[in-house]
Amino acid sequence: MSKLTLIASILAKNEKRELVKSELLKLIAPTRVEEGCINYDLHQDNENPNLFVFHENWESKTLLEKHLASPHIAEYLKATEGSVEKFTLQELTHIG
């Protein structure tokens, strides 16, 4: 099976940008050592600093689901409750 690619877009509320950014940065180290994580890279949009984008690759959907149920994701969700204006998650299959 091909690897699973994710693009996660997080639009922080303007006044919560730094909080969301700091909480997103906390996710990187524990996620990168998770089973199945190929890469987990955070970006900030150059024109809209409230927009953060993770580019992720996972070995399988099962291992991605394990990540999404991890304690550090739960901690992030609790810490940023009410701070995110919009969240989208695209799941893509690497084909070339």
C-alpha positions as CSV (number, residue, x, y, z in Angstrom):
1,M,0.0,0.0,0.0
2,S,1.2,3.5,-0.8
3,K,2.0,5.9,2.0
4,L,-0.8,8.2,3.2
5,T,-0.2,12.0,2.9
6,L,-2.0,14.5,5.0
7,I,-2.4,18.2,4.7
8,A,-3.8,19.7,7.9
9,S,-4.7,23.4,7.8
10,I,-5.2,25.2,11.1
11,L,-6.5,28.8,10.9
12,A,-6.0,30.4,14.3
13,K,-8.1,33.3,15.6
14,N,-6.0,36.5,15.2
15,E,-5.7,37.1,18.9
16,K,-4.8,33.4,19.6
17,R,-2.1,33.0,16.9
18,E,0.9,32.7,19.3
19,L,-1.0,30.3,21.6
20,V,-1.9,28.0,18.6
21,K,1.6,28.2,17.2
22,S,3.2,27.3,20.5
23,E,0.8,24.3,20.9
24,L,1.4,23.1,17.4
25,L,5.2,23.3,17.8
26,K,4.8,21.0,20.9
27,L,3.3,18.3,18.7
28,I,6.3,17.9,16.5
29,A,8.8,16.0,18.7
30,P,6.4,13.4,20.1
31,T,4.8,12.8,16.7
32,R,8.0,12.3,14.8
33,V,8.9,9.4,17.0
34,E,5.5,7.7,16.6
35,E,5.4,4.4,14.8
36,G,4.4,5.0,11.1
37,C,5.4,8.7,11.0
38,I,7.5,9.3,7.9
39,N,7.5,13.1,8.2
40,Y,5.6,15.7,10.2
41,D,6.4,19.2,9.0
42,L,4.8,22.4,10.2
43,H,4.5,25.5,8.0
44,Q,3.2,29.1,8.6
45,D,1.6,30.9,5.6
46,N,3.7,33.8,4.4
47,E,0.7,36.0,3.7
48,N,-1.6,35.0,6.5
49,P,0.4,34.4,9.7
50,N,-2.7,32.9,11.3
51,L,-2.7,29.9,8.9
52,F,-0.6,26.9,9.9
53,V,-0.2,23.8,7.7
54,F,1.2,20.4,8.6
55,H,2.5,18.3,5.7
56,E,2.5,14.7,7.0
57,N,3.3,11.3,5.6
58,W,2.2,8.1,7.3
59,E,2.9,4.4,6.6
60,S,-0.8,3.6,6.9
61,K,-4.2,4.8,7.9
62,T,-4.2,2.6,11.0
63,L,-1.0,4.3,12.3
64,L,-2.4,7.7,11.4
65,E,-5.5,6.9,13.5
66,K,-3.3,5.8,16.4
67,H,-1.6,9.2,16.2
68,L,-4.9,11.1,16.1
69,A,-5.9,9.3,19.3
70,S,-2.6,10.0,21.1
71,P,-2.4,11.9,24.4
72,H,-0.4,14.8,22.8
73,I,-3.2,15.4,20.3
74,A,-5.7,15.4,23.1
75,E,-3.6,17.9,25.1
76,Y,-3.3,20.1,22.0
77,L,-7.1,20.1,21.5
78,K,-7.7,21.0,25.1
79,A,-5.1,23.8,25.1
80,T,-6.4,25.4,21.9
81,E,-10.2,25.0,22.5
82,G,-11.9,28.1,21.2
83,S,-8.7,29.4,19.6
84,V,-9.0,27.9,16.1
85,E,-11.3,29.5,13.6
86,K,-11.1,26.7,11.0
87,F,-9.5,23.3,10.7
88,T,-9.4,21.1,7.6
89,L,-7.7,17.8,7.0
90,Q,-7.0,16.4,3.5
91,E,-6.0,12.8,3.1
92,L,-4.1,12.1,-0.1
93,T,-2.5,9.0,-1.6
94,H,1.0,9.3,-2.9
95,I,1.0,8.1,-6.5
96,G,4.3,9.3,-7.9
